[in-house]
Amino acid sequence: MNDSFYGDLSIIGMRGCEAFTAEVDSYIKDWRRHVEDETYITRADCPRFGSGEAKGLIHESVRGRDVYIICDVFNYGVTYKMYGMTVPMSPDDHYQDLKRIISAIGGKARRISVIMPMLYEGRQHNRTSRESLDSALALQELVNMGVSNIITFDAHDPKIQNAIPLSGFDNVRPTYQMIKALVKTVPDVTFTHDKLMIISPDEGAMTRCMFYSSLLGLDLGMFYKRRNYSVIIDGKNPIEAHEYLGRDVKGKDVIVVDDMISSGESMLDVCEQLKEKGANRIFVFATFGLFCNGFEKFDEAYENGIFTKIFTTNLIYGKDELKAKPWYQSVNMCKYVAYLIDTLNHDATISNLLNPAKRVHKLIDKHAQTLAGEQE
């Protein structure tokens, strides 16, 4: 990597991202050997009036700077006061604050990049009837406000980038970090086709599961959701059953891979069916753990031996209660995000960061050697 920068670096962490941003900043300072009291973080906030209205404020100049804004639009742990009531921030509130900060920059930055781990309205990515196309509109709006590049993780549908074909859109997958966390947490896991399988919980997750399967040389199975299309409940057609397609899972460990866990009902149903089919240990990889309906069903399923461990990243907010669960493992992505920012600020390619194949194979080979040494 060359020593020249596209512009002086500024990192803005939106509300709820302070700790994540501070860790990212710490890595970059260490790599660039900056003194301890210096920082790349630019102070910014969005104070609110009693009515709930707000404004964006940046407390130092960003003229000519290469600005990276980190925004977790799903952080419901952040609140504000409106008419004396404490209100949790919704994705809409976070997104509006993001636009306020971009507006406060006022076109003075040399380049603006937005790091939005879970894409705003990413599940409303296509149109099947007379309905809105929220995610596409949001991407176009950010580009029209001057955003040069949008970095997201494990987009629900990567084709959403077609909404902004002339602008930067990077969809990053935490494949290496997930596998690394599994190896560290479950040191006796074996990455051979007779011991381990990759399972897709539905049709939508097949692409990412095929990547895991091809990368690791493992068999792939999948479930498809049989829905009742004559009924609409909570805005969607209810799932009547999960049907399995694939090889026998009996006696094998399995990794179930998806982009998110929302309520978790579908995921737990898939895990239960895998157990009924004789699967050994079940590990769940989900980039984003929303756990919208709480943890009670997961606690119960874990006690009943339905699954062994759930891995989700720290890219979005998670309660401290979740982090204390015996069945949960957080996957730290701060160093990876720091690599992305540092590389892009040098105006260098991030292709090697986006393709984890070499790193994964090196990790698996080292793990296999460790296991072989322990068995001798």
DRENKE-828226 format. One record per residue: x, y, z of N, C-alpha, C in turn; residue number from 1. Coordinates in steps of 0.001 Angstrom, whole numbers. Atoms other than C-alpha are relative to their C-alpha. Example, Ala and Ser with C-alpha at 12.3 -4.5 7.8 and 13.67 -1.06 7.14 Angstrom:
<atoms>
ATOM     n_x     n_y     n_z    ca_x    ca_y    ca_z     c_x     c_y     c_z seq
ATOM     890   -1190       0   12300   -4500    7800     900    1200       0   1
ATOM    -820   -1190     -60   13670   -1060    7140    -770    1090     730   2
</atoms>
This chain:
<atoms>
ATOM     n_x     n_y     n_z    ca_x    ca_y    ca_z     c_x     c_y     c_z seq
ATOM     851   -1195       0       0       0       0     888    1247       0   1
ATOM    -813   -1212      28    1349    3466    -862    -271     858    1226   2
ATOM     113    -837   -1196    1832    6166    1780    -856    1230    -211   3
ATOM     817   -1180     267    -313    8793      64   -1464    -281     313   4
ATOM    1404     118    -358   -3880    9435    1159    -865     769    -988   5
ATOM     939    -721     864   -6902   10432    -883    -294    1373     595   6
ATOM     233   -1232    -749   -7505   13090    1775     198    -290    1465   7
ATOM    -100     208   -1439   -7016   13615    5482   -1237    -735     491   8
ATOM    1081     906    -411   -9119   10987    7244    -845     580    1126   9
ATOM     954    -326   -1060  -12233   11807    9265    -994   -1146     121  10
ATOM     979    1061    -259  -14409    9125   10867   -1074     566     911  11
ATOM    1128    -470    -805  -17851   10049   12159    -829   -1205     417  12
ATOM     855    1071    -514  -19689    7581   14363   -1342     573     411  13
ATOM    1328    -470    -352  -23431    8162   14513    -394    -535    1381  14
ATOM     425     387   -1351  -25332    7748   17783    -168   -1515     102  15
ATOM      68    1435    -214  -25011    4248   19168    1200    -736    -544  16
ATOM   -1192     634     602  -21794    3565   17222    1291     480     657  17
ATOM   -1180    -626    -603  -19433    5364   19603    1092   -1015     353  18
ATOM    -992     992    -435  -17732    2271   21065     626    -696   -1205  19
ATOM    -491     651    1216  -17437     562   17656     971     925    -725  20
ATOM    -832    -970     706  -16012    3725   16077    1320     227     725  21
ATOM   -1216    -209    -789  -13516    4200   18914     984   -1149    -202  22
ATOM    -885    1150     218  -12153     671   18400     592      20   -1402  23
ATOM    -498    -148    1372  -11874    1221   14644    1110    1053     -36  24
ATOM    -974   -1092     -66  -10030    4485   15322    1300    -466     647  25
ATOM   -1173     505    -719   -7675    2707   17733     889    -849    -901  26
ATOM    -765     829     930   -6628     171   15094     749     856   -1016  27
ATOM    -629    -823    1040   -5938    2813   12447    1127     843     589  28
ATOM   -1059    -766    -661   -3940    4961   14888    1228    -871     246  29
ATOM   -1096     921    -278   -1858    1935   15816     784    -307   -1276  30
ATOM    -665     311    1264   -1135    1062   12172     801    1187    -525  31
ATOM    -660   -1194     525    -189    4645   11358     932     633    1039  32
ATOM    -917    -421   -1065    1785    5038   14610    -236    1441     451  33
ATOM     339   -1326    -497     -45    8119   15783     114      34    1513  34
ATOM     -99    -128   -1455     402    9464   19275   -1352    -272     624  35
ATOM    1184     541    -649   -2108    8272   21805   -1172     974      62  36
ATOM    1103    -949    -189   -4100   11492   22269    -569     516   -1318  37
ATOM     562    -390    1288   -4664   11999   18532   -1119    -952    -388  38
ATOM    1124     828     426   -7785   10688   16847    -415     379   -1409  39
ATOM     578    -266    1317   -9342   10364   13420   -1504     256     101  40
ATOM    1440    -187    -198  -12815   10723   14926    -346    1482     -27  41
ATOM     542   -1359      43  -14675   13917   14043   -1285      39     825  42
ATOM    1165     -79    -900  -17167   14926   16703   -1210     577    -734  43
ATOM    1250    -437     619  -20727   15239   15458   -1161    -548     820  44
ATOM    1180     523    -687  -24179   14881   16977   -1252     635    -580  45
ATOM    1302    -471     481  -27868   15428   16331    -900     301    1197  46
ATOM     864    -352   -1135  -29493   17270   19247   -1449     139    -439  47
ATOM    1426     -38     318  -33273   17174   19437    -734    1040     824  48
ATOM     893    -920    -695  -35922   19687   20328   -1069    -810     734  49
ATOM    1020     690    -790  -38748   18825   22708   -1094    -628    -835  50
ATOM    1028     533     888  -41044   18158   19751     453   -1277    -712  51
ATOM    -532    1148     713  -38763   15393   18473     760     389   -1253  52
ATOM    -779    -472    1148  -37318   17519   15654    1479      46     380  53
ATOM   -1426      51    -287  -33548   17554   15313     788     793   -1031  54
ATOM    -915    -603     967  -30557   19076   13576    1349    -691     110  55
ATOM   -1321     601      -5  -27115   17810   12607    1066    1041     250  56
ATOM   -1091    -912    -328  -23987   19432   14032    1333    -726    -152  57
ATOM   -1366     505      62  -20320   18855   13156     878    1018     714  58
ATOM    -704    -911    -909  -17951   20335   15736    1398     393    -459  59
ATOM   -1285    -418     545  -14856   20716   13548     -74     -76   -1524  60
ATOM      29     -66    1462  -14069   21396    9909     377   -1342    -629  61
ATOM    -346    1192     784  -14053   18522    7429     303     391   -1452  62
ATOM    -275    -477    1358  -13178   20654    4403    1185    -770    -600  63
ATOM   -1047     716     708  -11158   18617    1910     331   -1364     571  64
ATOM    -310    1269    -664  -11300   15509    4098    -702   -1188    -665  65
ATOM     590    1268     442  -12047   11883    3245    -819    -517    1185  66
ATOM     881     241   -1153  -15058   11287    5505    -673   -1366    -100  67
ATOM     672    1302     -91  -16357    7873    6601    -996      77    1154  68
ATOM    1057     -82   -1011  -19677    7848    8452    -492   -1410     312  69
ATOM     454    1319    -438  -20499    4704   10462   -1374     160     629  70
ATOM    1386    -192    -440  -24236    4316   11002    -705   -1342     182  71
ATOM     789    1202    -297  -26170    1498   12703   -1465     414     134  72
ATOM    1392    -463      -3  -29775    2209   11755    -916    -914     813  73
ATOM     832     937    -766  -30979    -758   13845     309      40    1493  74
ATOM    -328    -127   -1422  -29715     490   17211   -1198     573     759  75
ATOM    1182    -439    -754  -32916     602   19242     347     310    1455  76
ATOM    -434    -319   -1361  -30858    1065   22422     220    1487     206  77
ATOM    -154   -1451     -80  -30525    4789   21629   -1388     631     103  78
ATOM    1311    -630    -212  -33381    6991   22849     116    1519     -67  79
ATOM      67   -1464    -104  -34472   10626   22796   -1326     380     635  80
ATOM    1211    -493    -655  -37101   12763   24506    -894     708   -1010  81
ATOM     975    -676     843  -40252   13809   22673   -1263     226     819  82
ATOM    1150    -355    -838  -43009   15664   24531      89    -671    1376  83
ATOM    -207     564   -1321  -41493   14363   27756      66   -1510      51  84
ATOM     -32    1463      44  -41622   10737   26620    1362    -476    -512  85
ATOM   -1241     603     483  -38564    8531   26153    -333    -904   -1181  86
ATOM     332     701    1243  -38645    7251   22584    1251    -715    -537  87
ATOM   -1146     679     617  -36322    4541   21158     132     417   -1458  88
ATOM    -214    -405    1384  -34746    5499   17847    -304   -1153    -943  89
ATOM     363     990    1014  -36217    3626   14889    1003      92   -1149  90
ATOM    -853    -130    1189  -34372    2885   11629    -239    1311    -753  91
ATOM     306   -1273     663  -36167    5904   10150     692    1162     690  92
ATOM    -662   -1073    -754  -34815    8142   12940    1500      20    -271  93
ATOM   -1439      85     247  -31254    6907   12448     342     462   -1420  94
ATOM    -262    -371    1394  -31463    7310    8685    -139    1512    -189  95
ATOM     183   -1440     102  -32778   10846    9034    1175     750     623  96
ATOM   -1172    -624    -616  -29911   11706   11395    1228    -101    -908  97
ATOM   -1097     156     956  -27440   10324    8846     -62    1094   -1062  98
ATOM     157   -1040    1016  -28840   12691    6243     286    1382     583  99
ATOM    -275   -1297    -647  -28616   15563    8743    1512     256      74 100
ATOM   -1452    -168     -86  -24892   14963    9231     598     250   -1380 101
ATOM    -477    -250    1367  -24307   14736    5475    -333    1427    -416 102
ATOM     408   -1369     299  -26228   17984    5146     886    1011     716 103
ATOM    -855    -905    -779  -24102   19591    7886    1396     107    -621 104
ATOM   -1290     -55     693  -20954   18685    5904     -52    1040   -1112 105
ATOM     246   -1083     946  -22422   20947    3255     842     -33   -1259 106
ATOM    -762     102    1240  -20420   19615     310    1463     378     132 107
ATOM   -1392    -449    -204  -17096   20687    1880    1003   -1161       8 108
ATOM    -914    1144     -41  -15649   17172    2223     465    -364   -1400 109
ATOM    -517     430    1299  -13479   15807    -558    -735   -1242    -483 110
ATOM     743    1213     332  -15302   12473    -435    -746    -453    1251 111
ATOM     788     537   -1111  -18050   10973    1735    -330   -1454    -296 112
ATOM     374    1411      85  -18424    7228    2292    -857    -332    1207 113
ATOM     883     419   -1092  -21202    5698    4376     189   -1491     244 114
ATOM     -86    1411    -395  -20612    2446    6261   -1264    -316     796 115
ATOM    1276     358    -605  -24073    1092    7003     -79   -1522      37 116
ATOM    -130    1460     -49  -23592   -2511    8201   -1239    -758    -461 117
ATOM    1249     604     464  -27220   -3566    7878    -767    1062    -764 118
ATOM     533   -1014     903  -28758   -1768    4952   -1403     445     406 119
ATOM    1306    -573    -336  -31648     562    5745   -1067    -492    -979 120
ATOM    1118     522     791  -34904   -1008    4512     441   -1080    -989 121
ATOM    -546     998     911  -32835   -3806    2956    -956   -1131    -323 122
ATOM     964    1071     286  -35720   -6254    3235   -1120     460    -921 123
ATOM     962    -519     965  -37913   -3959    1143     774     355   -1267 124
ATOM    -951    -170    1100  -35657   -4479   -1865    -623    -183   -1373 125
ATOM     631     165    1309  -38135   -5363   -4615   -1495     260     112 126
ATOM    1431    -339      39  -41694   -4669   -5676    -770   -1163    -590 127
ATOM     834    1092     489  -44287   -7408   -6015   -1444     430    -220 128
ATOM    1358    -528     214  -47439   -5260   -5969      91    1519      92 129
ATOM     -31   -1452    -147  -48417   -1613   -5386     605     345    1359 130
ATOM    -694    -252   -1268  -45788   -1006   -2714    1268     810    -253 131
ATOM   -1161    -878     102  -42820    1216   -2004    1284    -792    -234 132
ATOM   -1334     570     187  -39212     545   -2952     977     789     875 133
ATOM    -680    -851    -976  -37660    1976     197    1516     -36    -102 134
ATOM   -1456     111       4  -34107     632     -45     601     701   -1216 135
ATOM    -490    -646    1218  -33608    1781   -3644     -89    1517     120 136
ATOM     172   -1441    -180  -34979    5233   -2803    1056     573     933 137
ATOM    -990    -466    -973  -32646    5547     190    1391      91    -625 138
ATOM   -1311     -13     648  -29564    4623   -1848     118    1169    -980 139
ATOM     -25   -1104     964  -30461    7118   -4569      46    1350     717 140
ATOM      10   -1248    -768  -31119    9801   -1974    1390     309     548 141
ATOM   -1352    -209    -536  -27692    9311    -348     965     431   -1098 142
ATOM    -871    -362    1127  -25951    9459   -3727    -272    1433    -445 143
ATOM     356   -1364     409  -27846   12625   -4647     475    1047    1004 144
ATOM    -506    -924   -1025  -26642   14156   -1366    1517      96     -17 145
ATOM   -1439    -118     123  -23034   13591   -2367     803   -1169     519 146
ATOM    -718    1174    -483  -22161   10153    -969     620    -732   -1191 147
ATOM    -713     645    1110  -19513    8528   -3198     -68   -1511      66 148
ATOM     -62    1451    -141  -19495    5041   -1764    -801    -444    1206 149
ATOM     781     575   -1094  -21799    2917     370     521   -1403     259 150
ATOM    -523    1312    -385  -20375     -63    2252   -1005    -646     949 151
ATOM     939     723    -849  -22791   -2596    3678     484   -1436     142 152
ATOM    -416    1370    -269  -22496   -6134    5016   -1162    -954    -265 153
ATOM     950    1085     229  -24316   -9204    3743   -1400     524    -331 154
ATOM    1292    -581     407  -27095   -7308    1949   -1029   -1098    -234 155
ATOM    1078     971     143  -30413   -9118    2000    -144    -412   -1461 156
ATOM     -20     278    1440  -30391   -8839   -1789    1057     911    -630 157
ATOM   -1081    -840     558  -27065   -7621   -3307    -388     724   -1283 158
ATOM     407    -647    1263  -28898   -6742   -6533    -549    1396     233 159
ATOM     508   -1333    -300  -30150   -3619   -4742     975    1066    -507 160
ATOM    -976    -963     504  -26921   -1963   -5943    -352     479   -1401 161
ATOM     429    -438    1331  -28568   -1771   -9372    -764    1320      52 162
ATOM     716   -1274    -145  -30492    1214   -7980     939    1181    -182 163
ATOM    -988   -1081     158  -27248    3265   -8100    1174    -522    -840 164
ATOM   -1013     686     827  -25309    1755  -11035    1271     794    -258 165
ATOM   -1177    -819     287  -22888    4695  -11420     716     432    1272 166
ATOM    -604    -373   -1277  -21954    4942   -7735     570   -1224     702 167
ATOM    -652    1089    -713  -19850    2872   -5360    -931    -709     966 168
ATOM     797     812    -917  -21576      30   -3519     775   -1285     251 169
ATOM    -756    1205    -347  -19588   -2645   -1694    -783    -822    1002 170
ATOM     708     924    -878  -21349   -5642    -199    1017    -978     587 171
ATOM   -1059     765    -663  -19012   -7254    2344    -619   -1156     781 172
ATOM     489    1155    -767  -19471  -10727    3824    1022    -387    1063 173
ATOM    -928     295   -1100  -17962  -11680    7193     378   -1475      75 174
ATOM    -250    1444      58  -17120  -15229    6059    1199    -414     842 175
ATOM   -1225     366    -713  -13569  -15337    7382    -160     184    1507 176
ATOM     144    -284   -1429  -14459  -13749   10713    -912   -1015     688 177
ATOM     910    1011    -560  -17317  -16228   11251     727   -1332     212 178
ATOM    -713    1275     -93  -15146  -19263   10534    1087      70    1077 179
ATOM   -1038    -189   -1011  -12348  -17863   12693    -599     -85    1407 180
ATOM     672      41   -1305  -14797  -17380   15592    -425   -1422     349 181
ATOM     396    1389    -230  -16070  -20957   15169    1195    -836     448 182
ATOM   -1218     758    -339  -12543  -22394   15260     471     329    1409 183
ATOM    -451    -431   -1331  -11698  -20367   18357    -942    -483    1096 184
ATOM     998     360   -1015  -14947  -21169   20194    -189   -1508     108 185
ATOM     204    1461      33  -15272  -24829   19118    1253    -632    -613 186
ATOM   -1291     431     562  -11637  -26014   18720      33   -1415    -550 187
ATOM     -13    1373     520  -12602  -29628   17959    -819    -170   -1271 188
ATOM     781     101    1233  -14706  -28787   14882     910    -457   -1136 189
ATOM    -781     575    1101  -13551  -30697   11784    -609     393   -1337 190
ATOM     498    -502    1282  -13858  -29197    8290     215   -1029   -1108 191
ATOM     -37    1024    1049  -14243  -32416    6280   -1430    -369    -363 192
ATOM    1361     202     495  -17231  -33439    4179    -746   -1115     734 193
ATOM     671    1073    -735  -17923  -36524    6324    -327     393    1435 194
ATOM     227    -459   -1378  -17995  -34481    9545    -850    1262      91 195
ATOM     629   -1322     -63  -19542  -31133    8615    -755     301   -1288 196
ATOM     799    -411    1157  -22260  -29766    6304    -430    1448     146 197
ATOM     574   -1348      27  -23518  -26324    5296   -1470    -135    -345 198
ATOM    1448      60     229  -27284  -25823    5469    -551    1401    -237 199
ATOM     705   -1252     265  -29310  -23036    3902   -1412     -95     578 200
ATOM    1327      78    -622  -32459  -22249    5933   -1149     320    -944 201
ATOM    1039    -309     994  -34343  -21031    2834     663     273   -1351 202
ATOM    -516    -226    1351  -34000  -20259    -863     847    1267     -78 203
ATOM    -688   -1286      49  -32866  -16683    -252    1430     -44     486 204
ATOM   -1354      84    -569  -29770  -17780    1663     918    -909    -807 205
ATOM    -769     991     747  -28564  -20232   -1001    1326     548    -540 206
ATOM   -1215    -548     601  -26021  -17907   -2630    1131      52    1013 207
ATOM   -1060     -88   -1009  -24100  -17224     595     404   -1389     498 208
ATOM    -320    1363    -439  -24346  -20906    1590     825    -742   -1044 209
ATOM    -797     591    1076  -23003  -21986   -1804    1442     491      79 210
ATOM   -1350    -547    -144  -20033  -19704   -1180     748    -730    1116 211
ATOM    -608     745   -1112  -19330  -21338    2201     321   -1429    -427 212
ATOM    -164    1387     417  -19805  -24797     698    1176    -168    -962 213
ATOM   -1083      68     984  -17460  -24162   -2243    1347     320     642 214
ATOM   -1233    -441    -644  -14873  -22410     -89     581   -1079     901 215
ATOM    -437     986    -981  -14732  -25171    2519      -3   -1427    -543 216
ATOM      60    1338     584  -15356  -28137     197    -949    -923     749 217
ATOM     971     755    -787  -18402  -29256    2165   -1300    -196    -769 218
ATOM    1313     233     603  -21767  -30736    1151    -974    1091     438 219
ATOM     975   -1056    -237  -24699  -28348     971   -1413    -565     -20 220
ATOM    1419     345     -30  -28319  -28916    1979    -811    1271     149 221
ATOM     820   -1205    -124  -31254  -26521    1990   -1424    -332     398 222
ATOM    1428      54    -273  -34748  -25921    3253    -689    1010    -916 223
ATOM     790   -1026     669  -37445  -24189    1280   -1281     215     794 224
ATOM    1164    -370    -791  -40345  -22363    2850   -1277    -230    -798 225
ATOM    1315     197     617  -43774  -23703    1922    -967     959     663 226
ATOM     840   -1078    -541  -46031  -20667    2360   -1451    -165    -398 227
ATOM    1423     -66     326  -49772  -20131    2419    -259    1351    -666 228
ATOM     124   -1257     733  -50246  -17536    -300   -1430     545     -34 229
ATOM    1382    -494     -57  -53971  -17173     379    -230     911    1200 230
ATOM     144    -780   -1234  -53333  -15380    3688    1189     942     153 231
ATOM   -1067    -941    -322  -51323  -12310    4708     -91     330    1487 232
ATOM     -61    -282   -1427  -50285  -11989    8368    1260     814     269 233
ATOM   -1117    -905    -279  -48051   -9114    9583     755     371   -1278 234
ATOM    -576    -467    1256  -47470   -8088    5979     639   -1059    -867 235
ATOM    -629    1046     809  -46316  -11471    4689    -825   -1273      31 236
ATOM     682    1294      49  -47576  -14912    3712     628    -928    1029 237
ATOM    -550     845   -1064  -47211  -17270    6694     631   -1284    -540 238
ATOM    -689    1231     385  -44838  -20243    6475    -744   -1188     606 239
ATOM     692    1188    -490  -46642  -23576    6727     975   -1100     409 240
ATOM    -976    1043    -335  -43558  -25813    6754    1329     295    -684 241
ATOM   -1317     -40     622  -39831  -26012    6042     305   -1407    -535 242
ATOM    -280    1298     620  -39040  -28816    3590    1487    -114    -303 243
ATOM   -1444     174     161  -35499  -30238    3459     352    -677   -1322 244
ATOM    -562     600    1202  -33549  -30999     283    1504    -135     201 245
ATOM   -1440     164    -150  -30082  -32499     496     383   -1357     538 246
ATOM    -522    1273    -479  -27883  -35306    1761    -301    -203    1482 247
ATOM     273     383   -1384  -28247  -37114    5055     919     775     944 248
ATOM    -776    -769    -974  -27139  -35001    8046     294    -826    1254 249
ATOM    -121     821   -1202  -27152  -37889   10514    1457    -116     453 250
ATOM   -1322     132    -598  -24142  -37802   12840     966    1109    -355 251
ATOM    -899   -1080     435  -22705  -34659   11239    -277    1295     750 252
ATOM     189   -1383    -428  -22126  -31202   12625    -507     788   -1209 253
ATOM     486    -825    1108  -23931  -28569   10559     150    1480     345 254
ATOM     -14   -1456    -132  -23535  -24841   10008   -1167     544    -803 255
ATOM    1138    -633     668  -26774  -23010    9206     356    1476    -200 256
ATOM    -467   -1348     325  -25974  -19727    7433   -1160     854    -521 257
ATOM    1007    -951     480  -28277  -16729    7023     520    1407     217 258
ATOM    -458   -1375    -172  -27984  -12956    6819    -455     587    1324 259
ATOM     503    -590   -1243  -30099  -12224    9893    -885    -976     762 260
ATOM    1000     651    -834  -32093  -13585   12781    -938    1107     460 261
ATOM     982   -1015    -397  -35257  -11530   13218    -744    -504    1235 262
ATOM     686     603   -1143  -37831  -13269   15414     680   -1314     381 263
ATOM    -717    1256    -240  -35877  -16520   15027    -859   -1241    -111 264
ATOM     894    1164      53  -38921  -18768   14628     385    -947   -1141 265
ATOM    -381     835    1146  -37887  -19993   11169    1314    -721     267 266
ATOM   -1305     599    -273  -34299  -20590   12255    -114   -1140    1009 267
ATOM     150    1044   -1019  -35331  -22580   15334    -745   -1210    -558 268
ATOM     719    1110     631  -37764  -24646   13252     947    -823    -867 269
ATOM    -994     682     827  -34948  -25475   10822     939    -832     878 270
ATOM    -906     710    -910  -32622  -26437   13694    -682   -1224     611 271
ATOM     738    1118    -594  -35318  -28621   15243    -140   -1144   -1002 272
ATOM     115    1044    1029  -35868  -30474   11961    1334    -699    -246 273
ATOM   -1322     591     183  -32116  -30993   11571     320    -974    1133 274
ATOM    -208     888   -1139  -31987  -32490   15059    -808   -1295    -160 275
ATOM     856    1172     223  -34876  -34805   14195     592    -920   -1066 276
ATOM    -619     790    1062  -32879  -35924   11140    1350    -580     442 277
ATOM   -1200     621    -549  -29959  -36880   13400    1256     836     -27 278
ATOM   -1185    -862       5  -27648  -33879   13097     645       5    1379 279
ATOM    -737     -32   -1258  -24947  -33709   15754     -69    1405     603 280
ATOM      27   -1373    -506  -24008  -30145   16750    -465     956   -1101 281
ATOM     510    -981     958  -25762  -27220   15081     530    1371     362 282
ATOM    -536   -1341    -177  -23960  -23905   14673    -725     932    -970 283
ATOM     729    -966     824  -25840  -20867   13374     888    1208    -250 284
ATOM    -697   -1216     394  -24038  -18106   11453   -1036     983    -521 285
ATOM     897   -1058     475  -26137  -14936   11131     738    1326     159 286
ATOM    -753   -1253     -65  -24455  -11646   10269    -621     962     987 287
ATOM     693    -941    -868  -27110   -9682   12126    -969    -732     923 288
ATOM     911     590    -979  -28833  -10790   15317    -952    1054     525 289
ATOM     995    -986    -436  -31975   -8696   15722    -739    -466    1255 290
ATOM     722     596   -1134  -33815  -11035   18139   -1185     901     402 291
ATOM    1103    -943    -184  -36939   -8893   17723    -993    -435    1083 292
ATOM     976     503    -977  -39082  -11134   19959     653    -491    1289 293
ATOM    -662     387   -1237  -36537  -11564   22738     730   -1323     -97 294
ATOM    -886    1165     -40  -34480  -14552   23832    -632   -1250     605 295
ATOM     619    1099    -735  -36952  -16804   25615     -28   -1297    -805 296
ATOM      84    1213     822  -37472  -19237   22721    1375    -588    -275 297
ATOM   -1363     483     220  -33734  -19442   22121     537    -690    1256 298
ATOM    -400     633   -1261  -33096  -20180   25798    -595   -1395     121 299
ATOM     707    1278     -91  -35682  -22948   25682     572   -1024    -984 300
ATOM    -540     909    1020  -34321  -24413   22436    1401    -474     376 301
ATOM   -1350     371    -422  -30775  -24371   23795     -46   -1034    1121 302
ATOM     145     947   -1110  -31858  -26135   26997    -438   -1376    -503 303
ATOM     480    1266     572  -33545  -28775   24815     989    -605    -998 304
ATOM   -1034     545     878  -30358  -29305   22805    -261     172   -1483 305
ATOM     361    -210    1409  -31811  -27955   19553    1166     582    -788 306
ATOM   -1179    -551     672  -28674  -25958   18706    1123     133    1022 307
ATOM   -1174     -73    -869  -25154  -25556   20094     490    1424     208 308
ATOM    -530   -1359    -111  -24057  -22002   19326    -533     871   -1124 309
ATOM     402    -983    1006  -25259  -18882   17523    1074    1074     -72 310
ATOM   -1019   -1019     233  -22683  -16528   16008    -623    1161    -773 311
ATOM     390   -1204     748  -23615  -12962   15043    1080    1055     199 312
ATOM   -1038   -1027     -77  -21424   -9925   14419    -402    1117     965 313
ATOM     265   -1184    -821  -21118   -6778   16532    -227    1230    -873 314
ATOM     225   -1116     928  -21949   -4660   13473   -1256     797     349 315
ATOM    1194    -705    -458  -25352   -3803   14943    -141    -186    1507 316
ATOM     187     -14   -1455  -26553   -3203   18488    -506   -1340     521 317
ATOM     479    1185    -698  -26973   -6126   20823     -26     269    1494 318
ATOM     122    -227   -1437  -28141   -6070   24420    1104    -737     763 319
ATOM    -966     685    -865  -25697   -6943   27197    -550   -1350     446 320
ATOM     652    1255    -376  -28216   -9622   28137     309   -1097   -1016 321
ATOM    -310     961    1052  -27588  -11309   24786    1437    -504     115 322
ATOM   -1416     352     -53  -23811  -11240   25186     322    -957    1148 323
ATOM    -230     866   -1157  -24131  -13093   28498    -577   -1404    -187 324
ATOM     634    1300     215  -26072  -16013   27004    1048   -1080    -289 325
ATOM    -982    1073     237  -24193  -19355   27054      -6    -509   -1434 326
ATOM     118     488    1369  -25404  -20122   23525     444    1024   -1043 327
ATOM    -291   -1088     941  -24231  -16839   21999    1489     308     -70 328
ATOM   -1372    -446     197  -20904  -15763   20515      20    1207    -931 329
ATOM    -119   -1206     821  -20255  -12233   19253    1264     -77    -845 330
ATOM   -1129      -4     929  -17971  -11869   16232     410    1455    -240 331
ATOM    -458   -1391      51  -15927   -8670   16435     470     372   -1406 332
ATOM    -317    -420    1369  -15757   -6833   13094     749    1331     -54 333
ATOM    -624   -1330     -30  -13987   -3631   14220    1300      46    -806 334
ATOM   -1281       2     703  -10569   -4614   12867    -207     -65   -1507 335
ATOM     291     128    1427  -12058   -5579    9503    -470    1332    -586 336
ATOM     476   -1315     448  -13899   -2260    9193    1158     995     -43 337
ATOM   -1172    -874     -11  -10667    -473   10146     877    -256   -1232 338
ATOM    -748     342    1223   -8866   -2343    7326    -651     633   -1228 339
ATOM     716    -555    1149  -11556   -1252    4863     211    1507     -96 340
ATOM    -149   -1460      -4  -11359    2405    5902    1443     392    -334 341
ATOM   -1413    -326     212   -7543    2453    5977     393    -212   -1458 342
ATOM    -334     306    1391   -7284     842    2538    -644     993    -960 343
ATOM     697    -937     878   -9907    3069     913     565    1412     126 344
ATOM    -583   -1332    -200   -8354    6192    2440    1319     134    -766 345
ATOM   -1197       9     836   -5126    5181     652    -362     -77   -1485 346
ATOM     490     124    1379   -7272    4921   -2503     534   -1271    -658 347
ATOM    -490    1291     488   -6157    1303   -2851   -1176    -964    -164 348
ATOM    1062     976     225   -8167   -1729   -3931    -312    -786    1268 349
ATOM     400     835   -1139  -10163   -3678   -1344    -391   -1405    -473 350
ATOM     371    1310     553  -10536   -6744   -3600     452   -1143     889 351
ATOM    -515    1068    -852   -8336   -8864   -1339    -761     -90    1319 352
ATOM     781       3   -1237  -10373   -7818    1688   -1387    -595    -232 353
ATOM    1339     498     303  -13632   -8704     -44       6   -1492    -318 354
ATOM    -108    1425     312  -12380  -12149   -1125     844    -695    1074 355
ATOM    -723     572   -1143  -11457  -14158    1993     597   -1379    -264 356
ATOM    -358    1397     284  -10528  -17420     202    1372    -381     549 357
ATOM   -1353     332    -442   -6773  -17333     904      85     -43    1525 358
ATOM     -58     -52   -1468   -7241  -16344    4543    -736   -1177     626 359
ATOM     778    1130    -524   -9898  -19006    5098     788   -1296    -147 360
ATOM    -756    1239     227   -7781  -21774    3553    1209     -85     921 361
ATOM   -1144     -22    -913   -4760  -20717    5612    -439    -336    1417 362
ATOM     555     263   -1332   -6900  -20752    8764    -371   -1465     169 363
ATOM     448    1398     -72   -8398  -24187    7998    1198    -953      14 364
ATOM   -1201     843      28   -4984  -25693    7164     703       3    1358 365
ATOM    -645    -117   -1316   -3528  -24397   10414    -802    -743    1065 366
ATOM     875     683    -957   -6540  -25710   12345     109   -1516    -148 367
ATOM    -127    1444     248   -6246  -29145   10698    1312    -529     563 368
ATOM   -1295     399    -546   -2548  -29308   11659     -30     -66    1527 369
ATOM     130      -6   -1457   -3417  -28407   15257    -747   -1225     483 370
ATOM     762    1174    -364   -6038  -31156   15415     822   -1275    -163 371
ATOM    -825    1181     249   -3634  -33678   13911    1083    -145    1078 372
ATOM   -1010      37   -1050    -985  -32732   16450    -549    -453    1334 373
ATOM     622     406   -1262   -3407  -33203   19339    -340   -1487      22 374
ATOM     390    1409      84   -4430  -36652   18085    1208    -955      71 375
ATOM   -1198     868      -3    -829  -37932   17827     480    -352    1413 376
</atoms>
